[in-house]
Amino acid sequence: MARISQSYATTQDMAERYRIGDDTVRRKAQTGEWPCDRIGRLYRFSPDQQDEIAQIVAGAQQGGYDKDRIAAALRKLSA
């Protein structure tokens, strides 16, 4: 799948891309429905996360956190 962007996107960028409100993007990120990186109070979306969100929006993938992805992220951080 082709990358949507080569840099991190802001909540405003994602809101414009999907034609939804900034608050909706923040809520989806906060609840874990959309993967994101949190920097202080700000949410940022990496290119890989943007691809994953595109699949979620298209209905090809279900959103939300799963135990395997969390465990893999923790292993990556501890390495």
Beta strands, then each sheet from edge to edge (+ up, - down):
strand 1: 37-39
strand 2: 42-44
sheet 1: 1+ 2-
end
